[in-house]
Amino acid sequence: MSSETSTPRSGPGAAPRRAGIADVAALAGVSVGTASKALNGRGNLREETRARVRAAAEQLEFAPSTVARSLLTGRTFTVGIITTDSYGRFSIPIMRGAEDALGLGEMLAFLCDSREDPIREQHHIRRLLERRVDGIIVAGRRTDARAPIGTNLPVPVVYALAPSDDPDDISVTSDEPGAARLAIDHLVRTGRRRIAHITGPHSHSSSRVRAASAIETLRGHGLELVGDPWFGSWSEAWGRFAVGQLMRSDPDVDGIFCGADVIARGTTDALRESGVTLPTEVGVVGVDNWVISAEAARPPLTTVDLGLHELGRRAGELLIAAIDGSPAPGTHTVPGHLVVRES
């Protein structure tokens, strides 16, 4: 094959130009329409023809025109991701998972931070719709149900982590009761019988749901939670304070389920500083598998991974399906898994 064929030029001595669909069709020996169908997976073509067109496109380093593709399909192959998580603790793994799914659909994502400001959120929605995105993912940093971002929107919307309170919307969230079951089952399996629970604010749905599931799971093992759940804040300081109070009121505790890794980090530090041997005397399990915190804990923290990357990937898949005309309304739950370390 000559260089003129593999590197199209616009005239004698001109710089190489970008190959077009006509060049691919000519090299493959088919019509432009057939070449277009082969590259876009459309039409009733023989596999031999599709393979020949793909080979020609690869040889010419052909890149389809986004504009032409949009005109052909009526889509822009872009989506918006609106997050309320400015710190990125939850939004980054969700976004990465969503991009894995969207990338397979050759789609590009615009990330917008609403900072939990409804006015800013509506501003982002207007700007995204002006750019004719094909769909929107709304990613929260809490599992509390939220109001929909709008009604009768011209594009499908998927809610990730924080579900919509409208059951007709598409939502994906983590398995909060399942996370508590995994933690309690592990503590019981390792011989713990006097288990307490230190967690975040009572106003957060995840705190209440995990606490209720922990109590129910313990009863399934014929055990009772030591005292009431210790509701507080998502912080190391709260873990340190709560475990200090707990060990004074119930010094025979041998297992602690913490509602977050940051709480568990403060809990393990306070236990170790008070002379308690971990995990021989007291075992601790957290939730989140926030690696930067869990692996730096002493000892490294056993925790429940909520599967945020998978949650984001699932949200991306559901959005693509909805864009393609196959929405799946309702709340879809992604299971977590236990990550055993040394605590």
N, C-alpha and C positions, 0 to 999 in steps of 0.2 A: 504494500500500500504506500503510495507516495506521500510526502510530507504535505503537499497541497490538499490532499484529501483529508488527512487526519488533523490538519491545522488550517481551517478556512481563512482565506484572505479576501479583502474587499477590492483589491486591485494590484497591479504589478508594483512590487517593492513596498506594499503597505504592511503595517504591523498586523500580526495575527488577530483575527476577530473571534469573538465568542461563538462557538458552534450553536446553530439553531436546530429546531425540530426538523426543518427541511433537509439539513445536512445529515442528520441521523437517518431519516427516511431514505435518502439517496444511497447512503452507504449500506443500509440493510436491504435495499432493493424492494421497498414497499412504499405505499402512499403515505402522505403526511398524516391522514386520518388514522391509518393503521398503526403508524408509529406512536401517535398520541394515545390510542387505546392500549397499546402494549405497555407503555410506560406508566399509565395510570390505572392498570389492572381492570380495564373495562372491555366490553365487547366479547364476542365468542370467537376467540382466536386460537389457533393451534399453539401448543407450548413451544414448538420449534420456531414459530414466527416470533413469539415473545422473546425467546432466548436470543434470537438473531438481532432483534432491535435493542435489547439490553446490552448486548456485546458491542454494538455499534455506538451506543450512547457512552459506554465506558471508554471505548477507544478514543472518541472525540472529546472526552471529559465534558460531556453535555450536562448542564445544570438547568432544570426546568425554570421558566420564568414564573415568579410568584404572581405577577400581575396577570399573566395569561391563565395560570391555574385558577386564580380567583374568579376571573371572568367566566371560565368554563364551568366551575362548580358553584359559584355564588357564595363562596366562603373565603375568609381571609387567612385561615389556618393560624389564628392567634387566639389566645384566651387571656383572661385576667385572673390574677390571684390576689385577693384582698385579705390581708391578715390584721389581726388585732394585737399580735405579739411583737412588740418593738424590740424585745431582747433576742429573739430568734431561737429561744430554747425549744419551742414547739413548732414554730413556722418553718425553720430551716429543714428539719427532717421531713416534714410534710411536703414542703416545696420540692425537695429533691425526689421524693417518691412520685409526686405528681408529674414532674418533668420527665422521669423515666417513662411513664405511660404516654405522656404527650409527645415525647420524642419519637416514639414508635409510630405515632400518627402524623409525624412531620409537622408538629405544631410548636409555636413559640409562645412563651408566657410573659406577660407583663406583671411584675410584682408591685403591689401598692400597699402601703402601711397606713391603716386608718387610725392607729393610736387610740383605739376605743372611743373615738369621737364620731358620733352619728352624722354630723355635718360634713366632716372630712370624708366619711365613708360614702355619702351620697355624691360628693364631688367626684370621687374616684369612679363611681358607677357611671355617672354622666360622661366622663372623659373616655372611659372604656367603650361605652356604647357608641360614642361619636367616632371612635376608631373601628367600629364595626367588628368587635371581637365575636368569635363564634360561641363563646360561653364564658362563665365565671365560676371560680372556686372561691368560697369564703372560708378562710381558716381561722379558727378561734384559738385561744390559749386556755380555755376552761371548757368543761364538759356540760355546763349549764345550757339548757335550750335557749335559743335566741329568736327574736322576731325575724321574719324574712326581710331581705334587703329591698323588696318591692313586690308589687303585684302586676301581673300581665306584662312581664318583661319580654322583650323580643328574642331573648336568648336563654338557653337552659342554665340553671344555677345548681351547684353542688355544695353542700355545707360540710366542712371537714372538722372533726373533733367536737366543735360546738354545734349540735344539731339544730335544725330549724324547728320551731314549735308547731309548724304546719305539717301534719302527717302526709300531705300530698306532695311535699317537697322531697328532694333527694338529699339524704344526709348519710355521713359515714362517721362513726365514733368508736372510741376504744371500749373494751370490755371491762368496765370498772368493777362490777361484782367478781368477775373472773380473776382480776388482778389480786384482790383480797384473798380469794380461795387459794390461789397458787402460793401466796405468802404464808398463810396459816397452815396449809397442808405441809409445806416444807418444814416449818417450825415443829409441828407435831411429829413429822416423820423423823426428825433429828432428836426426838426425845423430850421436847419442851412440853410442859404441862401447865405452867403458871405464866400465861401470855397476856401482855398488856398492849394497848394500842395508843400511839401518839400520832396526831395528824394535824391537818390544816384547819382553816376557819370553818365553823359550822355553817356559814352562809354559802359555802361552795358545795355544789352537788356532789362532786367527786369525794369530798370528805365524808359526807353523810352516807353515800352509797357504799363506799369501801368499809366504813365502820359497821354498817348494818350487815354486810356480807361477812365480815370477820366474825361477828357475834354468831351469825347463823352457821358458819362453817365450823366454829368451835363446838357448838352444840351438836352438830353432826358427828363430832368425835367424842361426844360425851363430856365435854369440858365447858367451862364458863370463862368469859373474859375477866381478867383481874380488874376490878373496879369499873368505872365508866370510861369511855373513850376520852382521851385528853385532846380536846379541840383547841387550836391556837393559831399559829401562823406558819407559812411556808418558809421557815428559816432555820439556820443552825442554832441561833440563839434560843429559839423556842425548844428545840430538841434538847439542848443542854439544860435549860431551866426545868422542863417537864420531867426529864428522867431523874433529876435531883429530887424533885418532889415525890415522884413515884417510888424511888428506892427508900425514901424515908417512911412512906405509908405502907409499902408492900415490899420489904427487903428480900422476900423469897421469890420474886419474879425471876424466871429463867429464860423468857423469850419476849421480844418486843417487836411488834409489827409497826413500822413507821410509814405514814402515808405519803412520804416523798423522800428522795435521796438526801436532800439538804437537811431535812429533819433528822434522818438516820445518821448523817455525818456528825451533827452536834451531839446526838445521843451516844454514839460510839466514843467520841472524844471525852465526854463527861464520864462515861463508865470507866474508860481506861485510866483517866486521871484520878478516879476515886479508888483505884486498886482492883477493879473487877477484871477478871481474865476473860477475854473474848476469843472464841465462842464457847469456851469450856463452861463458864459459869452462866453466862447470858448470851443467847443468840439473837442477832438483829437482822431483820429483812426490811428493805426499803421498796419504793416504787419509782419507776422512771427509767432506770438504767442510763442516767446522765453520766456518761463515761468519765468526763473530766472530774466529776465529784466522786463517783463510785470507786474508780480505780485508785484515786489518791487517798481514800479513807484508810485508816489503820485500825483493824485489818481491812483489806479490800472488801467492798460491800456486796453481799448477795442481795439481788433486787429483781423486781419484775419489770421487764421491758414491755412497754405498752404497744409496741409495733407501729410507731408513728410514721416510719418510712413506708411500710406496707399500707397504712391508712391513707397516706398521700397518693400512693400508686393506685389504690382502689378508687379514690376520688377522681383521679385522672381518667381511669377506665370508664367510670360511670358517666363522666362528662362527655367523653368521646361518643359513648353509646347514645346519650341523649341528643347530642348534635346530629348523629346519624339517624335519628328518628326512633330510637328504642329506649326511652327513659325507663328507669326503675325506681318509682317513688317509694318512700318509706325510709326507715333508718337501718342502715347496714352496719353491723358490728364486726370489728377486727379484733381477734383474740391476741392476748399478750403471751409472753413466755418467760419462764424463770431463768435468770442468769446466776448460776451458783459461783460464788467466790469464797471468801474465807471468814465472813462475819457470823 
